[in-house]
Amino acid sequence: MKPSSWILSGANRAGTQSQCLGLAQALGLDPILKKISPRLPWRYLPPQLWFAPLRSQDSTGDPLSPPWPQIIIASGRATVASALHIRRKTGCYTIFVQDPLVNPKHFDLVIPPTHDGVTGSNVIPMLGMLHHLTQENLKEAAQQFSSQISDLPPPYITVLVGGKLCALSILKNNNS
């Protein structure tokens, strides 16, 4: 039987969600996605000042209540306080993807990008980023879009760009 697991990700944060899903998939987990959306003033305060993180959600966030998971995979600033609170309360194994911006010793495992310079005995820095792309879903996507690229000569190159600033920059360039 697979251990129960949650992914904690900031609401509307597809990039951090994707990284967590990639790790969960690699571990063979079937996680429940919990979107974290802290209300004011919590969303602007550092995690150390969240005195009741499980009650900090606004109406768009998912409830954080039992049954508690055995494993949490979290990413993004908004998830730190909740992940650490649940870990202290339940003893669940907690993995943080990216730099948690708090001492990594508070987590069981931290997987930040190498360029963040996070160190510790429980830190596994990585070059690039976790994802959930597989040969199988790339082949499915190729079939889905084959009619749109059939007139183009190979090789095909795909560039994945994420983040609000990138999207705004692309939109701005297209409108100018």
Secondary structure by P-SEA (a helix, b strand, c coil): cccbbbbbbccccaaaaaaaaaaaaaaccbbbbbbbbbccccccccccccccccccccccccccccccccbbbbbcccaaaaaaaaaaacccbbbbccccccccccccbbbcccccccccccbbbbcbbbbcccaaaaaaaaaaaccccccccccbbbbbbbcaaaaaaaaaaaac
